[in-house]
Amino acid sequence: MRRLLDTRRPSADTIGMDDLPTERLIYLLRHGDGETQVEAARHLARRGAEPQAHAALYDATFSPDVRIRAAAVPALIAYADDRTLVRLADLVVDRRQEVRRSAAEALRDLGDPAATLPLVDALSDSNRWVVLAAVEGLERFGTSRARAPLRKLTASHDWGISQAAKRALAAVEARDS
């Protein structure tokens, strides 16, 4: 119990986070040292369907620490609200590839056709994993706006991307017919 009431700056090696209540994890996310904040974000991500955890993780996507942003992004879809798609669209063009990849995967998993445009933007990313996540999302639910960019991507020098783009294009065309 003393650990939970300690007023010193908490650190990851002094806290067992599995059994902590959501409120305490939120406190650690906001006030812990760097490693503690990252671990708190990871533990809160498992509770992303809880409104309090979702709100704290949404706020964490604005953190300057790339590890915290990357840990928070996937959890946003567990309790998707009106802000989720907009924030993920912002994060898919983040300067750090870990965050862009995480955001593209989250948009893919969101399954909302409104995510077509941010995923189309992600098709031009320099990281192949971001591109592949975007292509997979477009294959699942992309609208006709994805046709031309996917058609262009079928000529990619990366065989995996080219094949994925061909499958996605076929799926989009099948939905449109």
C-alpha positions as CSV (number, residue, x, y, z in Angstrom):
1,M,0.0,0.0,0.0
2,R,2.9,2.3,0.7
3,R,3.9,2.1,-2.9
4,L,0.6,3.5,-4.1
5,L,0.8,6.5,-1.7
6,D,4.4,7.4,-2.3
7,T,4.7,11.0,-3.4
8,R,8.1,10.7,-5.0
9,R,8.2,10.5,-8.8
10,P,7.2,6.9,-9.6
11,S,9.5,4.7,-11.6
12,A,8.8,1.6,-13.7
13,D,11.0,-0.7,-11.6
14,T,9.3,0.1,-8.3
15,I,5.7,-0.5,-9.5
16,G,3.8,-3.7,-10.4
17,M,1.2,-2.3,-12.8
18,D,-0.9,-5.3,-13.5
19,D,-3.2,-4.9,-10.5
20,L,-3.3,-1.1,-10.4
21,P,-6.7,0.6,-10.9
22,T,-7.2,2.6,-14.1
23,E,-7.0,5.9,-12.2
24,R,-3.6,5.1,-10.9
25,L,-2.3,4.1,-14.3
26,I,-3.6,7.4,-15.7
27,Y,-1.7,9.2,-12.9
28,L,1.5,7.3,-13.8
29,L,1.0,8.0,-17.5
30,R,0.9,11.7,-16.7
31,H,3.4,12.0,-13.9
32,G,5.8,9.1,-13.9
33,D,9.3,9.0,-15.2
34,G,9.8,8.1,-18.9
35,E,9.8,4.3,-18.6
36,T,6.9,4.4,-16.2
37,Q,4.8,6.5,-18.6
38,V,5.5,4.0,-21.4
39,E,4.5,1.1,-19.2
40,A,1.4,2.9,-18.0
41,A,0.4,3.6,-21.6
42,R,0.9,-0.1,-22.5
43,H,-1.2,-1.2,-19.5
44,L,-3.9,1.3,-20.2
45,A,-4.0,0.2,-23.8
46,R,-5.3,-3.2,-22.6
47,R,-8.1,-1.2,-21.0
48,G,-8.8,1.0,-24.0
49,A,-12.5,0.1,-24.0
50,E,-12.9,1.9,-20.6
51,P,-13.9,5.6,-21.2
52,Q,-11.4,6.9,-18.7
53,A,-8.6,4.9,-20.2
54,H,-9.5,5.9,-23.7
55,A,-9.5,9.6,-22.8
56,A,-6.1,9.4,-21.2
57,L,-4.7,7.4,-24.2
58,Y,-6.2,9.9,-26.6
59,D,-4.3,12.7,-24.7
60,A,-1.2,10.5,-24.7
61,T,-1.2,10.5,-28.5
62,F,0.0,14.1,-28.2
63,S,3.0,13.1,-26.1
64,P,6.5,14.2,-27.4
65,D,7.7,10.7,-26.5
66,V,7.3,8.5,-29.5
67,R,7.1,5.3,-27.4
68,I,4.1,6.7,-25.5
69,R,2.4,7.8,-28.8
70,A,3.0,4.4,-30.4
71,A,1.7,2.5,-27.3
72,A,-1.5,4.7,-27.1
73,V,-2.5,4.6,-30.8
74,P,-3.8,1.0,-31.2
75,A,-6.0,1.4,-28.1
76,L,-8.0,4.3,-29.6
77,I,-10.1,1.9,-31.7
78,A,-11.3,0.0,-28.7
79,Y,-13.6,2.9,-27.7
80,A,-13.8,4.8,-31.0
81,D,-15.5,8.2,-30.7
82,D,-15.9,11.1,-33.1
83,R,-12.3,12.2,-32.5
84,T,-10.7,8.9,-33.1
85,L,-10.7,8.9,-36.9
86,V,-9.4,12.5,-37.0
87,R,-6.6,11.8,-34.6
88,L,-5.5,8.6,-36.4
89,A,-5.5,10.6,-39.7
90,D,-3.2,13.1,-38.1
91,L,-0.9,10.3,-36.7
92,V,-0.6,8.5,-40.0
93,V,1.6,11.4,-41.1
94,D,3.6,11.6,-37.9
95,R,7.3,12.2,-38.3
96,R,8.2,8.9,-36.6
97,Q,7.6,5.7,-38.5
98,E,6.6,3.7,-35.4
99,V,3.7,6.0,-34.9
100,R,2.7,6.1,-38.6
101,R,2.7,2.3,-38.7
102,S,0.7,2.1,-35.5
103,A,-1.8,4.6,-36.8
104,A,-2.1,2.9,-40.2
105,E,-2.7,-0.4,-38.5
106,A,-5.3,1.2,-36.2
107,L,-7.1,2.8,-39.2
108,R,-7.1,-0.6,-40.9
109,D,-8.5,-2.3,-37.8
110,L,-11.1,0.5,-37.3
111,G,-12.9,-0.8,-40.4
112,D,-14.6,2.5,-41.2
113,P,-14.9,3.5,-44.9
114,A,-14.3,7.1,-43.8
115,A,-10.7,6.0,-43.2
116,T,-10.2,5.6,-46.9
117,L,-8.6,9.0,-47.5
118,P,-6.1,8.8,-44.6
119,L,-5.1,5.3,-45.8
120,V,-4.7,6.6,-49.4
121,D,-2.4,9.2,-48.0
122,A,-0.4,6.5,-46.3
123,L,0.2,4.7,-49.6
124,S,3.0,7.1,-50.3
125,D,4.8,6.5,-47.1
126,S,8.5,5.7,-47.2
127,N,8.0,2.7,-44.8
128,R,6.8,-0.4,-46.4
129,W,4.9,-1.6,-43.3
130,V,2.9,1.6,-43.2
131,V,2.0,1.1,-46.9
132,L,1.1,-2.6,-46.4
133,A,-1.2,-1.7,-43.4
134,A,-2.8,1.0,-45.6
135,V,-3.3,-1.4,-48.5
136,E,-4.8,-4.1,-46.2
137,G,-7.3,-1.5,-44.8
138,L,-8.3,-0.4,-48.3
139,E,-8.7,-4.1,-49.3
140,R,-11.1,-4.5,-46.4
141,F,-13.3,-1.4,-46.8
142,G,-11.8,1.1,-49.2
143,T,-14.1,3.1,-51.4
144,S,-13.8,4.0,-55.1
145,R,-11.5,6.9,-54.1
146,A,-8.7,4.3,-53.6
147,R,-8.8,2.9,-57.1
148,A,-6.3,5.2,-58.8
149,P,-3.7,5.2,-56.0
150,L,-4.0,1.4,-55.7
151,R,-3.7,1.0,-59.5
152,K,-0.5,3.0,-59.4
153,L,0.9,0.9,-56.5
154,T,0.4,-2.3,-58.5
155,A,3.5,-1.3,-60.4
156,S,5.6,-1.0,-57.2
157,H,9.1,-2.5,-57.3
158,D,8.3,-4.1,-54.0
159,W,6.7,-7.4,-54.9
160,G,4.8,-7.7,-51.6
161,I,3.3,-4.3,-52.0
162,S,2.5,-4.8,-55.6
163,Q,0.6,-8.1,-54.9
164,A,-1.3,-6.6,-52.0
165,A,-2.3,-3.6,-54.1
166,K,-3.6,-5.9,-56.8
167,R,-5.7,-7.8,-54.2
168,A,-7.0,-4.5,-52.7
169,L,-7.8,-3.1,-56.1
170,A,-9.8,-6.2,-57.0
171,A,-11.7,-6.0,-53.7
172,V,-12.5,-2.3,-54.2
173,E,-13.7,-2.9,-57.7
174,A,-15.8,-5.8,-56.6
175,R,-17.5,-3.7,-53.9
176,D,-18.2,-0.9,-56.5
177,S,-19.8,-3.2,-59.1
